[in-house]
Amino acid sequence: MVNYERVSDNVYSFQSENYAQVSAGIVEGPNWAVVIDTLALPEETLAMRDFVEQDLQVPVRYVINTHYHADHTWGSCFFPGAIVISSATCRQLLAEYGTPALEKAKAENQGMFRQTRIVLPQLTFSKGHLGLKVGKKTLTLVPLPGHSEDGIGVLIEEDRVLFSGDVLMPIPYLVDGDLDDMIASSRAIIAMGLENIVPGHGDIILRGEIEGTIHENLAYLEEIRKAVRKAGRRKYPLDLLEEVSVEDAGKSRVLLGGLAEDLHQRNLMALYKMFYGETPIGSELID
């Protein structure tokens, strides 16, 4: 149900086997631990809690939300007494969208989220960086928008390990974000001189793979930009966009358990709307 591995001393990553390879992390200190994001399903987050309590035998003092999306925040409620940290924008978005989304999920999933509730972050920051000491580790929370406007990453300074949130995924996903922000954040990550990256979804990226992975993502973003601009010159732009496969843009459709093509098509639709302020039309819709 949940895989975990040691990233560096006292730093662990967890990955869901059930939903889109969503990832989260734990940083252990001598007296308490920090959780970085939670997992999509309650039982997965509870498995993380069991690991901290039974294996590490320390309490969780802080939970960091890298962004407001449900698969990274809804599990905060399973760490009662912990202080939740995020960007100020994350708190605002979670307050606005979290409860309606959770109520809908409860209605659709027959009790799966029965014990889940939205916990708004108590400690936020809106400018610059936020630092947190965990034993001998220094955690620096840095803005990384692009996947969503509220995105942050968590850099473990001594190990040069970054928990990137969803700004870095096997296939970029910007339906709720901004293309230029994602490009800027991706370039900022390259400049950090990292040993490992734990992305918001997908496997750990090792030092020798980081630059190549990010450049591949940047190339993908450029390809979909060109495709959308080309479609914008057509009478029926949807016809062209539907022909642009994820492979045409340089990515494999098997990524994230086969979700890549769907995410890619959503990217195209979202980017068209960002550029032109409307949904693309197709000849079949007109006919």
N, C-alpha and C positions, 0 to 999 in steps of 0.2 A: 504493500500500500504506500509506504514512504521509504525512499532510499536516503541514506545519509553517508557523508564521508568527511574525514578530517581534511581541512584545507591547509591549515598551519597550526602551530601550537595553540590549543584552546579555542580554535575557530572551526566551526562545523557548518556544512551546507546540507540542506534537506531538499528533496525533490519529490513531487507528487508522481505517482504511477497512474493516477486516475484522470487528471485534467491538465492537458497542455504543458506537461513538464514544468509546472510552476515551481519556483524555488524560494527558499527562505534560509535564514541562518541563525546561528547562536554563537555568541562570543562569551567565553567563560572567564570570570574573574575569581579571585580567591574566596570571596564572600557572597557574590551574586553574579547573575548572568544578564546579558542583553539579548533579546530576540530581534532579529531584523526581518520584518515582514512575517506574515503567517501564511498558511496554506489554504487551498480553496475549500476543502471540506472539513467539517468540525472534527471528525475522527483523525484526520491527518495532523491538525494542529494539536490535538490532545496527545498524539504520539510524540510530538516535539516536547510538550510539557512533561510527559513521562520520562523522556530522556534526560531533561534537566534535573528533575526531582529524584529520579532513581539512579541514574548513571553518574551525573555530575554532583548531585546532592547539594545544590545551592538553589536559592529562590531566584525568580526572575524579577529584577528591579525595574527594567525599562523594556518597552516594546517600541521599535522604530517602524513607522509606516513610510515606505519610499514614495507611495502615491495612494490615491484614495480608492482605487478599483477594488472590487469585492474580493477577488482572489488573493489579495495581499493585506487586507485590513479586517475582514469580518471575524477573524480568529482572535483579535485582541481581547475580546471578552473572556477568553479562557485563561487569562493571566490576571486574575483579580488582585488588586493591590499594586500592580505594576503601573508605572507612569508611562503614558503613550506620548511619543515624540514624533513630530512631522513638520513639514513646512506649514506656514499659516494658510496658504492656499489649499493645501490638502485638507486641513480642518474645515475650511469653508465649503469645499466641494462635498466632503463626506457628510456634513450637516445638511446640505441641500438634497443630495441624491441618495445617501445611504439608506435611510429608513424606508422610503418608497420602494427601493430596489429589494431590500430585505423582505418586506411584506409580500411583494410579488413572488420572490423565491420560495417563501414559506407556503404560499398558496399552491405553487406548482410542484413542490417536491415532497409532499406527503410526510411532513414532520422532520425532514432531514436537518432543517435549520431551526428546529423547535427551541433549542437552548441558546441560539445565537442572538446577540443584540449588538447594536452599533455603539462603540465606545469612541467618543470624540477625543482627539489628542489634547492633553493638558499642558504640554510644553511645546511651543512652536517658535519658529524664527522666519523672518520675511526677507532679510538681507544678509549677504555674506555667508559665512560658514558657522556651524555650531560644533563645539568640541565636547567630547565625553571621555573620561578616563575609566578604564575597566582593568583594574590591576595594573600591569605594566603595559597594557595596550592603550593607544590613543585612537579613538574613533572620531573622524571628522566628517560631518554631514555637509555635503556640497550640492548646490542646485544642479540638476541635470534634466531640464525640461525637453520636450520633444514628443515623447509618447503621450504625455499629458502635461499641462502647464505647471502642475504642482510637483513634478518629479524631482527627487533627490537621490544621490548615491551615498553610500557609507564606505569611507576609505579607512582601512586599518593601517595606520601610518607605518608602524614598525615592520609589518609583513608585506606592505605594498599590495594588499588584497582589497579589491573593490567589489562591494555588493552594489550593482549598477541599477537595480530596479528594472523597469521595462524599456528604458531608453535603448538598451542593448539586448536584442533577442536574435535567435537564429534567422528570422526574417523580420525586418523593421515593421512596426505596426503603428500608424499615426492617425487612426480614425478619430481619436479624441485629442490629437496633439497638433503639432506644427512642423512642417518640413524643415524650415530654416533652423528652428531650435534643435531639431534632432541632428542635423548636420553639425551644428556648432558644438553640441554636447558630445557627439562622437569624436570630433577632433580634439576636444578637451581631454577625453579619456586617453587618447593616444599619447598626449603630452605628459601624462601622469607617471610614466615609468613604472608600470605595474608588473607584478609577478603572476598574479592570477586575477581573473574576474569571475564572479558568480553572477550570471545574468538573471533577470527576473523570470525567464523561462529558458530551459535548455541546460546543457552540460557546462561544467566549469571550463573556462577558456584559459589555457596555459600561456606562459610568457611568450613562447615562440609562435603562438597562434594569434596573439592579440591584434597586431597591426594588420595582418592579412584578413582577419575576420571583419575588422571595422572597415577596411578599404572595400571589401566585398559588399558590405551593407551600404556604404556610400555610393558604390557603383549601381547597386539596385535602386537606390533613391533617385539617382540621376536618370536611370532608364525609365522609371515610371513618370518622372517629371516630363521627359521628352514625349512619352506616349500620350500623356494628358494634354500637352500643348498641341501635339499633332491632331488629337481628337477634337480639340477646341476649334480647329479650322474646318471641321466637317459639318455638313448639314445635320447628320445624325451621328453625333459623337459616340453614343452608346454602342453602335455597331462595331466601331473600331476597338473600343476598350474591351469589349467582350472577346475579341480575338487575341488580346495580349495575355498570354499565359504567364504563370510564374517562372517557367523555364525561359521564356523569351526575355525576361528581366534579370536572368542570371541566378535564380534560386531554384532549389529542388522542391517538388511538391510533397515529398515525404517528410519534410521538416515538421517538428512538433506533432508527431503522430498523425501526419496527413492533413493537418489544418492549414498548411501553407497556401494552397490555392485559394481557399476561402478568404484568408486574411489578405492575400494579394488583391483579390477582386474588390474587397472592401476598401483597401488603400486607394485603388484607382478611382472608385466612386467618391471617396472623401476628398481626395486631392483635386478632382474636377470641381467639386463644390467649393473648395477653398479658393481656387483660381477664378471661377466664373460666377460664384454665388447662386448656383442652381444645380439641380440634378440633371445629368445628361439624358437626352432623349434618343430613342432608337426608331428605326423605320417601322418596326413591327408595332410599336406603340401608336404611331401616327396612323398606320393602316387600320 
